[in-house]
């Protein structure tokens, strides 16, 4: 139950407590903004360092291939060949490590998300947020599937109105468009959604939209 001051003295004490709490809120928010700026700088620094090292690793890979293709020029010993093989294996492992790092760093949107959302950052920066968004996506599909099934049954067997049919088709268009956006965000955050599944939703949007438009 909330405290309600009844007299002036209690109101003054309550105001003093609120003032102290307000100062704490200001300090906390100031610290939050400072940490947020630090995180942004760290993100940019990490992304830049990964990009630079990837470029150098690519150049090193090309140089190592040239060394292997021209053994007469470089005169490779068995130890040199083993060293090259070890470096190449490490480069492959590092590429996988960079991919894991980038899963928690902001990245540029793909073409579809750029067209729909612009340059808004859709990268979720912790596993809990990723799992929560995936779980919400699954719930969204389940709920909308049930609603669409009931809607289609009603349009087919109970009520046959042009307006109701148009609403059903527009709901389908919205559902498929929303699915493609959510799935693109999930893929951007590392979800392994099958390409054919996403393509099916892209393709399904157009005939449904055409039917809704003609209706």
C-alpha positions as a LaTeX table, in Angstrom:
\begin{tabular}{lrrr}
\hline
Residue & $x$ (\AA) & $y$ (\AA) & $z$ (\AA) \\
\hline
Unk1 & 0.00 & 0.00 & 0.00 \\
Unk2 & 1.38 & 3.42 & $-0.99$ \\
Unk3 & 2.24 & 5.93 & 1.73 \\
Unk4 & 0.08 & 9.09 & 1.66 \\
Unk5 & 1.38 & 11.95 & 3.84 \\
Unk6 & $-1.45$ & 13.44 & 5.89 \\
Unk7 & 0.14 & 16.51 & 7.52 \\
Unk8 & 2.51 & 19.25 & 6.43 \\
Unk9 & 5.42 & 17.82 & 8.43 \\
Unk10 & 4.98 & 14.44 & 6.77 \\
Unk11 & 4.73 & 16.12 & 3.36 \\
Unk12 & 8.00 & 17.96 & 4.00 \\
Unk13 & 9.75 & 14.77 & 5.09 \\
Unk14 & 8.39 & 12.99 & 2.04 \\
Unk15 & 9.65 & 15.80 & $-0.19$ \\
Unk16 & 13.12 & 15.59 & 1.38 \\
Unk17 & 13.20 & 11.84 & 0.73 \\
Unk18 & 12.06 & 12.40 & $-2.85$ \\
Unk19 & 14.76 & 15.05 & $-3.34$ \\
Unk20 & 17.45 & 12.64 & $-2.15$ \\
Unk21 & 16.07 & 9.90 & $-4.37$ \\
Unk22 & 15.95 & 12.32 & $-7.32$ \\
Unk23 & 19.63 & 13.15 & $-6.84$ \\
Unk24 & 20.43 & 9.43 & $-6.82$ \\
Unk25 & 18.43 & 8.99 & $-10.03$ \\
Unk26 & 20.35 & 11.84 & $-11.67$ \\
Unk27 & 23.68 & 10.35 & $-10.61$ \\
Unk28 & 22.67 & 6.91 & $-11.84$ \\
Unk29 & 21.47 & 8.26 & $-15.18$ \\
Unk30 & 24.65 & 10.31 & $-15.60$ \\
Unk31 & 26.70 & 7.17 & $-14.95$ \\
Unk32 & 24.49 & 5.23 & $-17.37$ \\
Unk33 & 25.11 & 7.74 & $-20.19$ \\
Unk34 & 28.84 & 7.68 & $-19.47$ \\
Unk35 & 28.96 & 3.87 & $-19.60$ \\
Unk36 & 26.82 & 3.88 & $-22.73$ \\
Unk37 & 29.32 & 6.17 & $-24.48$ \\
Unk38 & 32.14 & 3.92 & $-23.32$ \\
Unk39 & 30.33 & 0.84 & $-24.66$ \\
Unk40 & 29.75 & 2.56 & $-28.02$ \\
Unk41 & 33.44 & 3.46 & $-28.28$ \\
Unk42 & 34.43 & $-0.10$ & $-27.35$ \\
Unk43 & 32.04 & $-1.48$ & $-29.98$ \\
Unk44 & 33.53 & 0.75 & $-32.69$ \\
Unk45 & 37.07 & $-0.07$ & $-31.56$ \\
Unk46 & 36.42 & $-3.82$ & $-31.52$ \\
Unk47 & 34.63 & $-3.82$ & $-34.90$ \\
Unk48 & 37.44 & $-1.78$ & $-36.46$ \\
Unk49 & 40.15 & $-4.03$ & $-35.00$ \\
Unk50 & 38.38 & $-7.16$ & $-36.29$ \\
Unk51 & 38.01 & $-5.63$ & $-39.77$ \\
Unk52 & 41.70 & $-4.65$ & $-39.88$ \\
Unk53 & 42.89 & $-8.06$ & $-38.69$ \\
Unk54 & 40.60 & $-9.82$ & $-41.17$ \\
Unk55 & 42.14 & $-7.77$ & $-43.97$ \\
Unk56 & 45.68 & $-8.57$ & $-42.82$ \\
Unk57 & 44.84 & $-12.28$ & $-42.41$ \\
Unk58 & 43.46 & $-12.33$ & $-45.94$ \\
Unk59 & 46.66 & $-10.77$ & $-47.26$ \\
Unk60 & 48.74 & $-13.24$ & $-45.21$ \\
Unk61 & 46.73 & $-16.18$ & $-46.60$ \\
Unk62 & 47.46 & $-15.03$ & $-50.17$ \\
Unk63 & 51.17 & $-14.68$ & $-49.37$ \\
Unk64 & 51.30 & $-18.15$ & $-47.83$ \\
Unk65 & 49.60 & $-19.63$ & $-50.89$ \\
Unk66 & 52.20 & $-17.96$ & $-53.10$ \\
Unk67 & 54.96 & $-19.45$ & $-50.97$ \\
Unk68 & 53.48 & $-22.94$ & $-51.37$ \\
Unk69 & 52.95 & $-22.52$ & $-55.11$ \\
Unk70 & 56.56 & $-21.44$ & $-55.67$ \\
Unk71 & 58.66 & $-23.83$ & $-53.56$ \\
Unk72 & 61.71 & $-23.39$ & $-55.79$ \\
Unk73 & 61.80 & $-19.65$ & $-55.16$ \\
Unk74 & 61.19 & $-19.78$ & $-51.42$ \\
Unk75 & 63.00 & $-23.13$ & $-50.85$ \\
Unk76 & 60.64 & $-24.45$ & $-48.20$ \\
Unk77 & 61.89 & $-26.99$ & $-45.71$ \\
Unk78 & 59.56 & $-29.58$ & $-44.12$ \\
Unk79 & 59.51 & $-27.40$ & $-41.02$ \\
Unk80 & 58.43 & $-24.42$ & $-43.11$ \\
Unk81 & 55.59 & $-26.44$ & $-44.65$ \\
Unk82 & 54.42 & $-27.51$ & $-41.21$ \\
Unk83 & 54.58 & $-23.91$ & $-39.99$ \\
Unk84 & 52.48 & $-22.73$ & $-42.95$ \\
Unk85 & 49.89 & $-25.45$ & $-42.32$ \\
Unk86 & 49.72 & $-24.52$ & $-38.64$ \\
Unk87 & 49.23 & $-20.83$ & $-39.47$ \\
Unk88 & 46.49 & $-21.63$ & $-42.00$ \\
Unk89 & 44.64 & $-23.74$ & $-39.43$ \\
Unk90 & 44.92 & $-20.92$ & $-36.90$ \\
Unk91 & 43.58 & $-18.44$ & $-39.45$ \\
Unk92 & 40.49 & $-20.63$ & $-39.96$ \\
Unk93 & 39.95 & $-20.89$ & $-36.20$ \\
Unk94 & 40.35 & $-17.13$ & $-35.86$ \\
Unk95 & 37.71 & $-16.52$ & $-38.52$ \\
Unk96 & 35.24 & $-18.58$ & $-36.46$ \\
Unk97 & 36.22 & $-16.67$ & $-33.32$ \\
Unk98 & 35.62 & $-13.35$ & $-35.09$ \\
Unk99 & 32.16 & $-14.52$ & $-36.18$ \\
Unk100 & 31.29 & $-15.30$ & $-32.55$ \\
Unk101 & 32.57 & $-11.87$ & $-31.46$ \\
Unk102 & 30.58 & $-10.08$ & $-34.15$ \\
Unk103 & 27.37 & $-11.77$ & $-32.99$ \\
Unk104 & 27.46 & $-9.34$ & $-30.05$ \\
Unk105 & 28.58 & $-6.27$ & $-31.99$ \\
Unk106 & 26.42 & $-3.87$ & $-34.03$ \\
Unk107 & 26.47 & $-4.67$ & $-37.72$ \\
Unk108 & 25.05 & $-3.17$ & $-40.87$ \\
Unk109 & 21.58 & $-4.30$ & $-41.85$ \\
Unk110 & 21.01 & $-6.38$ & $-44.95$ \\
Unk111 & 19.34 & $-4.90$ & $-48.01$ \\
Unk112 & 15.80 & $-5.83$ & $-46.92$ \\
Unk113 & 16.11 & $-4.41$ & $-43.41$ \\
Unk114 & 17.80 & $-1.30$ & $-44.77$ \\
Unk115 & 14.91 & $-0.71$ & $-47.16$ \\
Unk116 & 12.30 & $-1.30$ & $-44.44$ \\
Unk117 & 13.95 & 0.12 & $-41.31$ \\
Unk118 & 16.83 & 2.23 & $-42.58$ \\
Unk119 & 20.10 & 2.13 & $-40.64$ \\
Unk120 & 18.51 & 1.32 & $-37.27$ \\
Unk121 & 20.71 & $-1.02$ & $-35.25$ \\
Unk122 & 18.83 & $-4.31$ & $-34.73$ \\
Unk123 & 21.67 & $-6.24$ & $-33.11$ \\
Unk124 & 20.74 & $-7.66$ & $-29.70$ \\
Unk125 & 23.83 & $-7.48$ & $-27.51$ \\
Unk126 & 23.30 & $-10.37$ & $-25.08$ \\
Unk127 & 22.09 & $-13.96$ & $-25.24$ \\
Unk128 & 19.10 & $-13.32$ & $-22.99$ \\
Unk129 & 17.75 & $-10.67$ & $-25.38$ \\
Unk130 & 18.33 & $-12.95$ & $-28.37$ \\
Unk131 & 16.48 & $-15.86$ & $-26.74$ \\
Unk132 & 13.66 & $-13.57$ & $-25.60$ \\
Unk133 & 13.20 & $-12.18$ & $-29.11$ \\
Unk134 & 13.24 & $-15.67$ & $-30.62$ \\
Unk135 & 10.67 & $-16.82$ & $-28.06$ \\
Unk136 & 8.46 & $-13.82$ & $-28.84$ \\
Unk137 & 8.75 & $-14.63$ & $-32.55$ \\
Unk138 & 7.55 & $-18.20$ & $-31.94$ \\
Unk139 & 4.63 & $-16.97$ & $-29.81$ \\
Unk140 & 3.72 & $-14.42$ & $-32.50$ \\
Unk141 & 3.57 & $-17.17$ & $-35.14$ \\
Unk142 & 1.45 & $-19.42$ & $-32.92$ \\
Unk143 & $-1.07$ & $-16.74$ & $-31.92$ \\
Unk144 & $-1.44$ & $-15.35$ & $-35.45$ \\
Unk145 & $-1.80$ & $-18.84$ & $-36.93$ \\
Unk146 & $-4.71$ & $-19.56$ & $-34.58$ \\
Unk147 & $-6.32$ & $-16.18$ & $-35.32$ \\
Unk148 & $-5.94$ & $-16.63$ & $-39.07$ \\
Unk149 & $-7.36$ & $-20.15$ & $-38.90$ \\
Unk150 & $-10.45$ & $-18.95$ & $-37.02$ \\
Unk151 & $-10.77$ & $-15.99$ & $-39.38$ \\
Unk152 & $-10.55$ & $-18.17$ & $-42.49$ \\
Unk153 & $-13.06$ & $-20.67$ & $-41.08$ \\
Unk154 & $-15.47$ & $-17.83$ & $-40.33$ \\
Unk155 & $-15.11$ & $-16.35$ & $-43.81$ \\
Unk156 & $-15.55$ & $-19.73$ & $-45.48$ \\
Unk157 & $-18.42$ & $-21.30$ & $-43.51$ \\
Unk158 & $-20.13$ & $-18.73$ & $-41.27$ \\
Unk159 & $-20.00$ & $-15.21$ & $-42.68$ \\
Unk160 & $-19.40$ & $-14.33$ & $-46.30$ \\
Unk161 & $-18.94$ & $-10.58$ & $-46.48$ \\
Unk162 & $-16.67$ & $-8.72$ & $-48.87$ \\
Unk163 & $-15.41$ & $-6.43$ & $-46.10$ \\
Unk164 & $-14.60$ & $-9.39$ & $-43.83$ \\
Unk165 & $-12.75$ & $-11.13$ & $-46.65$ \\
Unk166 & $-10.75$ & $-7.96$ & $-47.34$ \\
Unk167 & $-9.81$ & $-7.66$ & $-43.66$ \\
Unk168 & $-8.68$ & $-11.28$ & $-43.63$ \\
Unk169 & $-6.43$ & $-10.73$ & $-46.66$ \\
Unk170 & $-4.93$ & $-7.55$ & $-45.23$ \\
Unk171 & $-4.25$ & $-9.44$ & $-41.99$ \\
Unk172 & $-2.43$ & $-12.08$ & $-44.02$ \\
Unk173 & $-0.35$ & $-9.41$ & $-45.77$ \\
Unk174 & 0.56 & $-7.81$ & $-42.45$ \\
Unk175 & 1.40 & $-11.23$ & $-40.98$ \\
Unk176 & 3.76 & $-12.24$ & $-43.78$ \\
Unk177 & 5.41 & $-8.82$ & $-43.96$ \\
Unk178 & 5.95 & $-8.84$ & $-40.19$ \\
Unk179 & 7.36 & $-12.37$ & $-40.36$ \\
Unk180 & 9.93 & $-11.40$ & $-43.00$ \\
Unk181 & 11.08 & $-8.43$ & $-40.91$ \\
Unk182 & 11.30 & $-10.44$ & $-37.68$ \\
Unk183 & 13.11 & $-13.30$ & $-39.41$ \\
Unk184 & 15.60 & $-10.88$ & $-40.97$ \\
Unk185 & 16.30 & $-9.46$ & $-37.51$ \\
Unk186 & 16.74 & $-12.97$ & $-36.11$ \\
Unk187 & 19.15 & $-13.90$ & $-38.92$ \\
Unk188 & 21.05 & $-10.67$ & $-38.28$ \\
Unk189 & 21.42 & $-11.84$ & $-34.69$ \\
Unk190 & 22.76 & $-15.27$ & $-35.59$ \\
Unk191 & 19.63 & $-17.42$ & $-35.82$ \\
Unk192 & 20.01 & $-20.29$ & $-38.26$ \\
Unk193 & 16.65 & $-19.95$ & $-39.99$ \\
Unk194 & 16.54 & $-21.95$ & $-43.22$ \\
Unk195 & 16.76 & $-19.84$ & $-46.35$ \\
Unk196 & 13.87 & $-21.66$ & $-48.01$ \\
Unk197 & 11.63 & $-20.84$ & $-45.02$ \\
Unk198 & 12.32 & $-17.11$ & $-45.27$ \\
Unk199 & 12.05 & $-17.20$ & $-49.09$ \\
Unk200 & 8.65 & $-18.87$ & $-48.75$ \\
Unk201 & 7.40 & $-15.93$ & $-46.67$ \\
Unk202 & 8.81 & $-13.40$ & $-49.14$ \\
Unk203 & 7.07 & $-15.16$ & $-52.02$ \\
Unk204 & 3.81 & $-15.63$ & $-50.10$ \\
Unk205 & 3.54 & $-11.89$ & $-49.44$ \\
Unk206 & 3.06 & $-10.95$ & $-53.11$ \\
Unk207 & 0.09 & $-13.15$ & $-54.12$ \\
Unk208 & $-1.67$ & $-12.41$ & $-50.82$ \\
Unk209 & $-1.11$ & $-8.67$ & $-51.32$ \\
Unk210 & $-2.37$ & $-8.89$ & $-54.92$ \\
Unk211 & $-5.51$ & $-10.71$ & $-53.82$ \\
Unk212 & $-6.13$ & $-8.20$ & $-51.02$ \\
Unk213 & $-5.61$ & $-5.31$ & $-53.43$ \\
Unk214 & $-8.06$ & $-6.77$ & $-55.97$ \\
Unk215 & $-10.59$ & $-7.57$ & $-53.25$ \\
\hline
\end{tabular}
